[in-house]
Amino acid sequence: MPPATPDEVIATLLPPALELTTAYVTSGDDPALYWETLHRVVGESLTGAEPGRAVAELLVGLSALAGLLLDQLAEAGDRDRARILAELHRTYLAR
């Protein structure tokens, strides 16, 4: 079997990341949905045969999702990704 392509790897790792992000977006005024989803997804990762690998895959999936969303935002706003990240840094970290 040939090794998976980067797109195939990302497609495999995205479902939990999308599930968490969807829970975050839909939780609105009730963050319990997000926290329940987070605990379940992380719990499933930790109870599997290889918990370290599962958590790493979740992190890679979340990073890939963040990158995909950053690309979409940059394209839609006709802005550079580095500029968007700098704006996020100024807004949320430079306090």
C-alpha positions in Angstrom: 0.0 0.0 0.0 1.5 3.4 -1.0 2.0 6.0 1.7 -0.9 8.4 2.3 -0.7 11.8 0.6 -0.8 14.9 2.9 -4.4 15.6 1.8 -5.4 12.0 2.7 -3.7 12.4 6.1 -5.5 15.7 6.8 -8.8 14.3 5.7 -8.4 11.5 8.2 -7.4 13.8 11.0 -10.0 16.6 10.4 -13.2 15.0 11.7 -12.5 15.4 15.4 -11.1 18.9 14.8 -14.3 19.8 12.9 -16.5 18.3 15.6 -14.8 20.3 18.3 -14.9 23.5 16.3 -18.6 22.9 15.4 -19.4 22.4 19.1 -17.5 25.7 19.9 -19.5 27.6 17.3 -22.9 26.1 18.1 -22.5 26.3 21.9 -23.4 30.0 21.9 -24.4 31.1 25.4 -24.1 27.5 26.8 -20.4 26.4 26.7 -21.4 23.1 28.2 -21.8 21.6 24.7 -18.2 22.5 23.8 -16.8 21.2 27.0 -18.7 17.9 26.8 -17.5 17.5 23.2 -13.9 18.3 24.2 -14.0 15.9 27.1 -15.5 13.1 24.9 -13.1 13.6 22.0 -10.0 13.8 24.2 -11.3 11.0 26.4 -11.7 8.8 23.3 -8.1 9.7 22.3 -6.7 8.8 25.7 -8.6 5.4 26.0 -7.4 4.1 22.6 -4.6 1.7 22.0 -2.1 4.5 21.5 -3.2 7.5 23.5 -0.1 9.5 22.8 -0.5 9.1 19.0 -4.2 9.8 19.2 -3.6 13.1 21.0 -0.9 14.0 18.6 -3.3 13.3 15.7 -5.9 15.5 17.3 -3.4 18.3 17.6 -2.3 17.9 14.0 -6.0 17.9 12.9 -6.7 21.1 14.8 -3.5 22.7 13.4 -4.5 21.6 9.9 -8.0 23.1 10.4 -6.6 26.3 11.7 -4.3 26.5 8.6 -7.2 25.8 6.2 -9.3 28.5 7.9 -6.4 30.9 7.8 -6.0 30.3 4.1 -9.7 30.9 3.5 -9.7 34.1 5.6 -6.6 35.4 3.7 -8.2 34.6 0.4 -11.6 36.1 1.2 -10.1 39.3 2.7 -7.3 39.6 0.1 -4.8 39.7 3.0 -1.5 37.9 3.7 -1.6 35.1 6.2 1.3 36.6 8.2 -0.6 39.9 8.5 -3.7 38.1 9.8 -1.6 36.2 12.4 0.0 39.4 13.5 -3.4 41.0 13.9 -4.6 38.1 16.0 -1.4 38.3 18.1 -2.0 42.1 18.7 -5.7 41.5 19.5 -5.5 38.5 21.8 -1.9 38.2 23.1 -0.4 41.7 23.3 -2.3 43.0 26.3 
